[in-house]
Amino acid sequence: MSESSDVIFEVDGAVATITLNRPRKLNAVTPAMADAIVAAVEECNASDTIRCVIVTGAGERAFCAGSDIAELDTYETPWEFRNRPDYCDAIRRLLKPSIAAVNGYAFGGGLETAMSCDIRIASANAQFAAPEIKLGWIGGGGMATSLAHSIGASNAALMLMTGDPIDAAKAERWSLVSEVVPLEELLPRAKALAKTIAARAPIAAETAKVNLKAAYAMSKEQAIEYERDLQTICFATADAAEGRAAFKEKRAPKFRRR
């Protein structure tokens, strides 16, 4: 385990956990925390053993309330603000499958952080909001495109244009999250899911992540052709050969990310 002030990075076997550890401030992200998140992502991407990453917040009140508003006036120019290291960009750069375990408030950049993960599960007390409009601006970490892809244009417009929160039950109905569980079951469920994913062929899991991104960016015909190419690449790996051998021999496969 390594700690960097208000961000905790832990590795347990094949599963890494990035915890925003500033509960007294609802885990609002400072520039130093953004740098720590970037460093954690780089460590995950460089590792040959980490196969799934959980992102969560410390405490029961908040996953993340977004960027620390008090820190925003420290940028000397709007251009400096525009080009700051962005923690949502960092999460999207993860090569490994990622799970957001959302406890409490996921507001602003916190919502963007959750949507930057591949899978989202929430505690029953979770709330989700894009409140920037109440302060005079809009989200800049992928808010609109992520919401539109997750919950549809009308629901996205409702959240973006009112800034009002939705609860966990509505988030699940709108497909913003995959599951809602009691708060005390959130991290155990996230870890169990992460271990399941980590047990799968890692190259195939990472390729599935790339394939999903392509599905949003390409036409249907292009995406199918790209998927077929990705399948062929996976099929040629040592892990795929191991999977076929294990199936024939009726045993559990031993994947090595090769």
Secondary structure, 3 states (H helix, E strand, C coil): CEEECCEEEEEECCEEEEEECCHHHCCCECHHHHHHHHHHHHHHHHCCCCCEEEEEECCCCEEECCECHHHHCCCCCHHHHHCCCCHHHHHHCCCCCEEEEECCEEECHHHHHHHHCCEEEEECCCEEECHHHHHCCCCCCCHHHHHHHHHCHHHHHHHHHHCCCEEHHHHHHCCCCCEEECHHHHHHHHHHHHHHHHCCCHHHHHHHHHHHHHHHHCCHHHHHHHHHHHHHHHHCCHHHHHHHHHHHHCCCCCCCCC
